[in-house]
Amino acid sequence: MTGSASQTQGSPRLVSDQASWSLPAWTYNDESFLALERQQIFMPAWHLVCHVSDIPNPGDYRAFAMMGERAIVVRGKDGQVRAFHNVCRHRAARLLDGSEGNCGGRITCPYHAWSFALDGKLLGVPFIEEYENFAKGDFGLFPIEQDISGGFVYIRFQPGGPSLAEYLAPITQEMGIYRFDEMQPIGPIRSRIRKVNWKNACDNYVDALHIRVAHPGLSSLVRDSYRLEVDQGVDKIFADVGAVHSPGLSVQAYRDLLPDVDHLPEDRKRMWTYYRMFPALMFDVYPDQIDFMQFIPVDATTCILRDGAYALPDDRREMHLTRYLNQRLNRDVNTEDKGLIERVQDGMGSSSFSVGPLGRNEICLRSFANRMRDTIPISREPQRPSRERLEAALEA
């Protein structure tokens, strides 16, 4: 009797509009809900694959995989960048291996040696005379919708919806200020497993309240200068690299060495900026470099962190040292965040937790949760609905 009373006393009292509450825990570990997210969020969304500077030469390619779909972005002999499904038209074999490479002047399937031009046209078919009523023009690679903005190449697997220009409109001006289109890679695009739901990782990215508690290095760099806003569905966080002395040697060295970047406005020269695009793309924008981050779902409790770093050419010694210190500081932040989100994912499996309150200052978390509820209305349910209801939502 006592246990029952305690459980009732601890239950959250939900407001009718749910605007001040997190998403329910079951949405962070349910495979049926992930299927809904695939259908209604990830397939129609734009996804960043690479920067044009990652594929400078004909035959250069980058591969991208998401929730059963496989894509390649390849530079053609004519210099054009195109995107295709990384699937042979003969027996569905994966065509190109690895995350990057150069396939030469054509794409050749390693299974039966069908070959395709870099523009997707079918070039060669061994024993072509054995195929009845066969027209090579009918069997080119399937294209994927693709566009470029700020030098970055984006694709989406399901056409329709907002254009890339509309999607990026809230940060287009900022991309121009920092000269995204002129950036060059300063490291490889990396992929690492995170044993958490993708939303858990995204939530943490825009959770400014944990900085002072869990990130001593970052907190000593930006102090209490964090400012949040939501601009047309894009989460924006701004922080200033102040002049106050920091106890950490790397943090203080970054603050002291950060050189002037003459093309930036004065208010941007010592500002760290973070953008989170729905559903799971982030840009870390610094005076010295920019990073992108993506969280790609693998299953309901696992995702891939995919990221890359880019910068404008700059041979100054202090700039090289600043970028090294930036990456060192953010490596520590990433390690700290990994432990934090794993803690949260563990708790999401507890029968004691359904939803949590979000403060008025947690505007980014509120905005994301509300957008999820608008996109997938069944996520409004505090407890997991029946399988029949989930299946009905998937078929709707």
Buried (B, 14 or more C-beta within 10 A) or exposed (E): EEEEEEEEEEEEEBEEEBEBBBBBBBBBBBEBBBBBBBBBBBBBBBBBBBBBBBBEEBBBBBBBBBBEBBBBBBBBEEEEBBBBBBBBBBEEBBBBEEBBBBBEEBBBBEEEEBBBBBBBBBBBBEEEEEEEEEEBEEBBBEEBBBBBBBBBBBBBBBEEEEEBEEBBBBBBEBBEBBBBBBBEBBBEBEEEEBBBBBBBBBBBBBBBEEBBEBBBBBBBBBBEEBEBEBEEBBBBBBBBBBEEEBEBEBBBBBBBBBBEBEEBEEEBBBBBBBBBBBBBBBBBBBBBBBBBBBBBBBEBBBBBBBBBBBBBEBEEEBBBBBBBBBBBBBEBBBEBBBEBBBEBBEBBEEEEBBBBEBEEEBBBBBBBBBBBBEBBEBBBBBEBBEEEEBBEBBEE
